[in-house]
């Protein structure tokens, strides 16, 4: 998270902000915009 969104200490974010940032990274990964493989676990 810190690498992709430029947040140096994501563990210090409030829970609601952290969840929003995780959703953003998940969306980017699903779109293939990150250099990582994405597997959705349900």
PDB file of N, CA, C and O in Angstrom, chain B, residues numbered from 101:
ATOM      1  N   UNK B 101       0.833  -1.189   0.000  1.00  0.00           N
ATOM      2  CA  UNK B 101       0.000   0.000   0.000  1.00  0.00           C
ATOM      3  C   UNK B 101       0.872   1.244   0.000  1.00  0.00           C
ATOM      4  O   UNK B 101       0.590   2.196  -0.728  1.00  0.00           O
ATOM      5  N   UNK B 102       1.915   1.251   0.797  1.00  0.00           N
ATOM      6  CA  UNK B 102       2.758   2.439   0.864  1.00  0.00           C
ATOM      7  C   UNK B 102       3.446   2.693  -0.474  1.00  0.00           C
ATOM      8  O   UNK B 102       3.646   3.846  -0.853  1.00  0.00           O
ATOM      9  N   UNK B 103       3.808   1.637  -1.190  1.00  0.00           N
ATOM     10  CA  UNK B 103       4.482   1.799  -2.471  1.00  0.00           C
ATOM     11  C   UNK B 103       3.536   2.345  -3.532  1.00  0.00           C
ATOM     12  O   UNK B 103       3.894   3.276  -4.253  1.00  0.00           O
ATOM     13  N   UNK B 104       2.338   1.784  -3.641  1.00  0.00           N
ATOM     14  CA  UNK B 104       1.418   2.160  -4.713  1.00  0.00           C
ATOM     15  C   UNK B 104       0.718   3.488  -4.476  1.00  0.00           C
ATOM     16  O   UNK B 104       0.430   4.203  -5.436  1.00  0.00           O
ATOM     17  N   UNK B 105       0.439   3.835  -3.240  1.00  0.00           N
ATOM     18  CA  UNK B 105      -0.306   5.066  -2.966  1.00  0.00           C
ATOM     19  C   UNK B 105       0.528   6.142  -2.291  1.00  0.00           C
ATOM     20  O   UNK B 105       0.017   7.223  -1.998  1.00  0.00           O
ATOM     21  N   UNK B 106       1.787   5.869  -2.043  1.00  0.00           N
ATOM     22  CA  UNK B 106       2.653   6.874  -1.442  1.00  0.00           C
ATOM     23  C   UNK B 106       2.318   7.187   0.004  1.00  0.00           C
ATOM     24  O   UNK B 106       2.514   8.313   0.461  1.00  0.00           O
ATOM     25  N   UNK B 107       1.812   6.196   0.727  1.00  0.00           N
ATOM     26  CA  UNK B 107       1.494   6.365   2.143  1.00  0.00           C
ATOM     27  C   UNK B 107       2.611   5.689   2.930  1.00  0.00           C
ATOM     28  O   UNK B 107       2.716   4.463   2.907  1.00  0.00           O
ATOM     29  N   UNK B 108       3.453   6.461   3.630  1.00  0.00           N
ATOM     30  CA  UNK B 108       4.620   5.866   4.278  1.00  0.00           C
ATOM     31  C   UNK B 108       4.293   4.883   5.402  1.00  0.00           C
ATOM     32  O   UNK B 108       5.011   3.898   5.573  1.00  0.00           O
ATOM     33  N   UNK B 109       3.244   5.120   6.160  1.00  0.00           N
ATOM     34  CA  UNK B 109       2.889   4.235   7.274  1.00  0.00           C
ATOM     35  C   UNK B 109       1.393   3.920   7.225  1.00  0.00           C
ATOM     36  O   UNK B 109       0.624   4.484   8.002  1.00  0.00           O
ATOM     37  N   UNK B 110       0.970   3.029   6.325  1.00  0.00           N
ATOM     38  CA  UNK B 110      -0.460   2.754   6.191  1.00  0.00           C
ATOM     39  C   UNK B 110      -1.082   2.161   7.455  1.00  0.00           C
ATOM     40  O   UNK B 110      -2.287   2.289   7.671  1.00  0.00           O
ATOM     41  N   UNK B 111      -0.266   1.512   8.290  1.00  0.00           N
ATOM     42  CA  UNK B 111      -0.813   0.934   9.521  1.00  0.00           C
ATOM     43  C   UNK B 111      -1.263   2.005  10.500  1.00  0.00           C
ATOM     44  O   UNK B 111      -1.967   1.698  11.463  1.00  0.00           O
ATOM     45  N   UNK B 112      -0.875   3.254  10.278  1.00  0.00           N
ATOM     46  CA  UNK B 112      -1.283   4.345  11.161  1.00  0.00           C
ATOM     47  C   UNK B 112      -2.566   5.033  10.696  1.00  0.00           C
ATOM     48  O   UNK B 112      -3.065   5.932  11.372  1.00  0.00           O
ATOM     49  N   UNK B 113      -3.100   4.620   9.553  1.00  0.00           N
ATOM     50  CA  UNK B 113      -4.339   5.222   9.061  1.00  0.00           C
ATOM     51  C   UNK B 113      -5.523   4.755   9.902  1.00  0.00           C
ATOM     52  O   UNK B 113      -5.496   3.651  10.446  1.00  0.00           O
ATOM     53  N   UNK B 114      -6.560   5.582  10.014  1.00  0.00           N
ATOM     54  CA  UNK B 114      -7.791   5.115  10.649  1.00  0.00           C
ATOM     55  C   UNK B 114      -8.380   3.962   9.826  1.00  0.00           C
ATOM     56  O   UNK B 114      -8.139   3.868   8.623  1.00  0.00           O
ATOM     57  N   UNK B 115      -9.138   3.105  10.469  1.00  0.00           N
ATOM     58  CA  UNK B 115      -9.665   1.912   9.802  1.00  0.00           C
ATOM     59  C   UNK B 115     -10.469   2.234   8.551  1.00  0.00           C
ATOM     60  O   UNK B 115     -10.310   1.561   7.533  1.00  0.00           O
ATOM     61  N   UNK B 116     -11.334   3.251   8.603  1.00  0.00           N
ATOM     62  CA  UNK B 116     -12.169   3.546   7.441  1.00  0.00           C
ATOM     63  C   UNK B 116     -11.342   4.034   6.252  1.00  0.00           C
ATOM     64  O   UNK B 116     -11.654   3.698   5.109  1.00  0.00           O
ATOM     65  N   UNK B 117     -10.308   4.809   6.498  1.00  0.00           N
ATOM     66  CA  UNK B 117      -9.426   5.272   5.422  1.00  0.00           C
ATOM     67  C   UNK B 117      -8.618   4.095   4.868  1.00  0.00           C
ATOM     68  O   UNK B 117      -8.428   3.982   3.658  1.00  0.00           O
ATOM     69  N   UNK B 118      -8.149   3.227   5.757  1.00  0.00           N
ATOM     70  CA  UNK B 118      -7.366   2.067   5.337  1.00  0.00           C
ATOM     71  C   UNK B 118      -8.182   1.173   4.411  1.00  0.00           C
ATOM     72  O   UNK B 118      -7.671   0.690   3.401  1.00  0.00           O
ATOM     73  N   UNK B 119      -9.446   0.955   4.750  1.00  0.00           N
ATOM     74  CA  UNK B 119     -10.317   0.116   3.923  1.00  0.00           C
ATOM     75  C   UNK B 119     -10.531   0.755   2.554  1.00  0.00           C
ATOM     76  O   UNK B 119     -10.539   0.052   1.543  1.00  0.00           O
ATOM     77  N   UNK B 120     -10.704   2.072   2.504  1.00  0.00           N
ATOM     78  CA  UNK B 120     -10.872   2.762   1.222  1.00  0.00           C
ATOM     79  C   UNK B 120      -9.614   2.630   0.363  1.00  0.00           C
ATOM     80  O   UNK B 120      -9.710   2.399  -0.843  1.00  0.00           O
ATOM     81  N   UNK B 121      -8.452   2.772   0.966  1.00  0.00           N
ATOM     82  CA  UNK B 121      -7.198   2.650   0.222  1.00  0.00           C
ATOM     83  C   UNK B 121      -6.997   1.226  -0.272  1.00  0.00           C
ATOM     84  O   UNK B 121      -6.512   1.021  -1.385  1.00  0.00           O
ATOM     85  N   UNK B 122      -7.361   0.242   0.539  1.00  0.00           N
ATOM     86  CA  UNK B 122      -7.265  -1.146   0.113  1.00  0.00           C
ATOM     87  C   UNK B 122      -8.191  -1.406  -1.071  1.00  0.00           C
ATOM     88  O   UNK B 122      -7.818  -2.123  -1.999  1.00  0.00           O
ATOM     89  N   UNK B 123      -9.385  -0.836  -1.050  1.00  0.00           N
ATOM     90  CA  UNK B 123     -10.316  -0.982  -2.168  1.00  0.00           C
ATOM     91  C   UNK B 123      -9.735  -0.361  -3.439  1.00  0.00           C
ATOM     92  O   UNK B 123      -9.905  -0.907  -4.529  1.00  0.00           O
ATOM     93  N   UNK B 124      -9.058   0.764  -3.306  1.00  0.00           N
ATOM     94  CA  UNK B 124      -8.434   1.401  -4.466  1.00  0.00           C
ATOM     95  C   UNK B 124      -7.346   0.506  -5.057  1.00  0.00           C
ATOM     96  O   UNK B 124      -7.261   0.345  -6.275  1.00  0.00           O
ATOM     97  N   UNK B 125      -6.526  -0.068  -4.198  1.00  0.00           N
ATOM     98  CA  UNK B 125      -5.456  -0.944  -4.674  1.00  0.00           C
ATOM     99  C   UNK B 125      -6.042  -2.200  -5.306  1.00  0.00           C
ATOM    100  O   UNK B 125      -5.539  -2.673  -6.326  1.00  0.00           O
ATOM    101  N   UNK B 126      -7.092  -2.741  -4.714  1.00  0.00           N
ATOM    102  CA  UNK B 126      -7.748  -3.921  -5.271  1.00  0.00           C
ATOM    103  C   UNK B 126      -8.281  -3.620  -6.659  1.00  0.00           C
ATOM    104  O   UNK B 126      -8.116  -4.429  -7.573  1.00  0.00           O
ATOM    105  N   UNK B 127      -8.916  -2.472  -6.831  1.00  0.00           N
ATOM    106  CA  UNK B 127      -9.449  -2.089  -8.137  1.00  0.00           C
ATOM    107  C   UNK B 127      -8.322  -1.951  -9.155  1.00  0.00           C
ATOM    108  O   UNK B 127      -8.438  -2.436 -10.280  1.00  0.00           O
ATOM    109  N   UNK B 128      -7.237  -1.291  -8.764  1.00  0.00           N
ATOM    110  CA  UNK B 128      -6.099  -1.138  -9.672  1.00  0.00           C
ATOM    111  C   UNK B 128      -5.549  -2.500 -10.087  1.00  0.00           C
ATOM    112  O   UNK B 128      -5.208  -2.703 -11.253  1.00  0.00           O
ATOM    113  N   UNK B 129      -5.463  -3.424  -9.146  1.00  0.00           N
ATOM    114  CA  UNK B 129      -4.956  -4.764  -9.444  1.00  0.00           C
ATOM    115  C   UNK B 129      -5.907  -5.511 -10.373  1.00  0.00           C
ATOM    116  O   UNK B 129      -5.460  -6.190 -11.298  1.00  0.00           O
ATOM    117  N   UNK B 130      -7.215  -5.393 -10.139  1.00  0.00           N
ATOM    118  CA  UNK B 130      -8.200  -6.054 -10.999  1.00  0.00           C
ATOM    119  C   UNK B 130      -8.138  -5.526 -12.428  1.00  0.00           C
ATOM    120  O   UNK B 130      -8.378  -6.274 -13.375  1.00  0.00           O
ATOM    121  N   UNK B 131      -7.822  -4.260 -12.588  1.00  0.00           N
ATOM    122  CA  UNK B 131      -7.739  -3.649 -13.911  1.00  0.00           C
ATOM    123  C   UNK B 131      -6.413  -3.960 -14.604  1.00  0.00           C
ATOM    124  O   UNK B 131      -6.235  -3.629 -15.776  1.00  0.00           O
ATOM    125  N   UNK B 132      -5.496  -4.586 -13.896  1.00  0.00           N
ATOM    126  CA  UNK B 132      -4.202  -4.927 -14.457  1.00  0.00           C
ATOM    127  C   UNK B 132      -3.233  -3.760 -14.502  1.00  0.00           C
ATOM    128  O   UNK B 132      -2.271  -3.781 -15.270  1.00  0.00           O
ATOM    129  N   UNK B 133      -3.474  -2.750 -13.693  1.00  0.00           N
ATOM    130  CA  UNK B 133      -2.634  -1.559 -13.709  1.00  0.00           C
ATOM    131  C   UNK B 133      -1.430  -1.652 -12.777  1.00  0.00           C
ATOM    132  O   UNK B 133      -0.575  -0.768 -12.783  1.00  0.00           O
ATOM    133  N   UNK B 134      -1.358  -2.699 -11.989  1.00  0.00           N
ATOM    134  CA  UNK B 134      -0.221  -2.904 -11.094  1.00  0.00           C
ATOM    135  C   UNK B 134       0.621  -4.053 -11.635  1.00  0.00           C
ATOM    136  O   UNK B 134       0.112  -4.915 -12.352  1.00  0.00           O
ATOM    137  N   UNK B 135       1.867  -4.067 -11.303  1.00  0.00           N
ATOM    138  CA  UNK B 135       2.751  -5.139 -11.763  1.00  0.00           C
ATOM    139  C   UNK B 135       2.698  -6.326 -10.815  1.00  0.00           C
ATOM    140  O   UNK B 135       3.732  -6.877 -10.438  1.00  0.00           O
ATOM    141  N   UNK B 136       1.492  -6.715 -10.435  1.00  0.00           N
ATOM    142  CA  UNK B 136       1.307  -7.864  -9.553  1.00  0.00           C
ATOM    143  C   UNK B 136       0.194  -8.734 -10.105  1.00  0.00           C
ATOM    144  O   UNK B 136      -0.653  -8.267 -10.866  1.00  0.00           O
ATOM    145  N   UNK B 137       0.200  -9.988  -9.721  1.00  0.00           N
ATOM    146  CA  UNK B 137      -0.904 -10.867 -10.072  1.00  0.00           C
ATOM    147  C   UNK B 137      -1.978 -10.716  -9.012  1.00  0.00           C
ATOM    148  O   UNK B 137      -1.677 -10.570  -7.828  1.00  0.00           O
ATOM    149  N   UNK B 138      -3.218 -10.750  -9.437  1.00  0.00           N
ATOM    150  CA  UNK B 138      -4.332 -10.570  -8.511  1.00  0.00           C
ATOM    151  C   UNK B 138      -5.234 -11.782  -8.573  1.00  0.00           C
ATOM    152  O   UNK B 138      -5.709 -12.164  -9.642  1.00  0.00           O
ATOM    153  N   UNK B 139      -5.466 -12.382  -7.426  1.00  0.00           N
ATOM    154  CA  UNK B 139      -6.404 -13.493  -7.312  1.00  0.00           C
ATOM    155  C   UNK B 139      -7.439 -13.115  -6.279  1.00  0.00           C
ATOM    156  O   UNK B 139      -7.107 -12.827  -5.129  1.00  0.00           O
ATOM    157  N   UNK B 140      -8.692 -13.115  -6.689  1.00  0.00           N
ATOM    158  CA  UNK B 140      -9.761 -12.725  -5.778  1.00  0.00           C
ATOM    159  C   UNK B 140     -10.208 -13.941  -4.975  1.00  0.00           C
ATOM    160  O   UNK B 140     -10.636 -14.948  -5.538  1.00  0.00           O
ATOM    161  N   UNK B 141     -10.103 -13.835  -3.658  1.00  0.00           N
ATOM    162  CA  UNK B 141     -10.579 -14.886  -2.757  1.00  0.00           C
ATOM    163  C   UNK B 141     -11.940 -14.490  -2.238  1.00  0.00           C
ATOM    164  O   UNK B 141     -12.154 -13.353  -1.816  1.00  0.00           O
ATOM    165  N   UNK B 142     -12.847 -15.427  -2.271  1.00  0.00           N
ATOM    166  CA  UNK B 142     -14.201 -15.094  -1.820  1.00  0.00           C
ATOM    167  C   UNK B 142     -14.554 -15.771  -0.545  1.00  0.00           C
ATOM    168  O   UNK B 142     -15.660 -15.592  -0.036  1.00  0.00           O
TER     169      UNK B 142
END
